[in-house]
């Protein structure tokens, strides 16, 4: 999350939206009180699970035409560096 927050700041003047999909609605408020998110959170649904599956974290970059440019399962503290490379390549 800290790395993703850095990307949000880096690209704040670009037409980019960052979104986190939340599955644990019951514990969201408590989680957000302990962790800083500088991007939107949306609630996951069964329909979304049917599209994306149930394995998380998942990082997806979609361009303005709806084309998926990047889709990766899993993550680490350095995932944001890979995301940054892809974003900067397509800007």
C-alpha positions as CSV (number, residue, x, y, z in Angstrom):
1,X,0.0,0.0,0.0
2,X,2.7,2.5,0.7
3,X,4.1,1.9,-2.8
4,X,0.7,2.3,-4.4
5,X,0.2,5.5,-2.4
6,X,3.5,6.7,-4.0
7,X,2.2,6.0,-7.5
8,X,-1.0,7.9,-6.7
9,X,1.1,10.9,-5.8
10,X,3.4,10.5,-8.8
11,X,0.6,10.3,-11.3
12,X,-1.8,12.7,-9.6
13,X,-1.8,15.1,-12.6
14,X,-2.5,12.3,-15.1
15,X,-5.8,10.8,-16.1
16,X,-5.3,7.7,-14.0
17,X,-7.6,6.1,-11.4
18,X,-6.4,3.8,-8.7
19,X,-8.9,1.5,-7.1
20,X,-8.7,-1.2,-4.4
21,X,-11.5,-3.8,-4.3
22,X,-12.5,-4.7,-0.8
23,X,-13.9,-8.1,0.0
24,X,-14.0,-7.9,3.8
25,X,-16.6,-5.2,4.2
26,X,-17.2,-5.9,7.9
27,X,-13.6,-5.0,8.9
28,X,-13.0,-2.2,6.4
29,X,-13.4,0.7,8.8
30,X,-11.0,-0.8,11.3
31,X,-8.5,-1.6,8.6
32,X,-8.6,1.9,7.1
33,X,-8.1,3.4,10.5
34,X,-4.7,1.6,10.7
35,X,-3.5,1.9,7.1
36,X,-3.4,4.9,4.8
37,X,-5.0,4.5,1.4
38,X,-4.7,7.5,-1.0
39,X,-6.9,5.8,-3.6
40,X,-10.5,4.6,-3.9
41,X,-11.9,1.5,-2.3
42,X,-14.9,-0.3,-3.9
43,X,-16.8,-3.3,-2.7
44,X,-16.4,-6.6,-4.4
45,X,-19.4,-8.6,-5.5
46,X,-20.1,-12.1,-6.6
47,X,-20.3,-10.9,-10.2
48,X,-16.9,-9.4,-9.9
49,X,-15.5,-12.6,-8.4
50,X,-16.9,-14.4,-11.4
51,X,-14.8,-12.2,-13.7
52,X,-11.6,-11.8,-11.6
53,X,-11.6,-15.1,-9.6
54,X,-10.9,-15.3,-5.9
55,X,-7.2,-15.0,-5.8
56,X,-5.8,-11.8,-4.4
57,X,-4.0,-9.5,-4.4
58,X,-4.4,-8.9,-8.1
59,X,-3.0,-5.9,-10.0
60,X,-4.6,-4.9,-13.2
61,X,-3.9,-2.0,-15.5
62,X,-6.6,-1.2,-18.0
63,X,-6.3,1.6,-20.6
64,X,-9.0,4.0,-21.6
65,X,-10.2,1.7,-24.4
66,X,-10.8,-1.1,-21.9
67,X,-7.8,-3.1,-23.0
68,X,-6.0,-5.0,-20.2
69,X,-2.3,-3.9,-20.3
70,X,-1.2,-5.8,-17.2
71,X,-2.7,-8.5,-15.0
72,X,-0.7,-10.1,-12.3
73,X,-1.6,-12.2,-9.2
74,X,0.3,-11.8,-5.9
75,X,2.3,-9.0,-4.7
76,X,5.2,-7.8,-2.7
77,X,6.5,-4.6,-1.2
78,X,8.1,-3.9,-4.6
79,X,5.0,-4.6,-6.8
80,X,4.5,-0.9,-7.3
81,X,7.8,-0.6,-9.1
82,X,6.6,-3.0,-11.8
83,X,3.3,-1.2,-12.0
84,X,5.2,2.1,-12.4
85,X,7.1,0.7,-15.4
86,X,3.9,-0.3,-17.1
87,X,2.1,2.9,-16.4
88,X,4.9,5.1,-17.6
89,X,5.3,3.0,-20.7
90,X,1.7,3.7,-21.8
91,X,1.4,7.3,-20.8
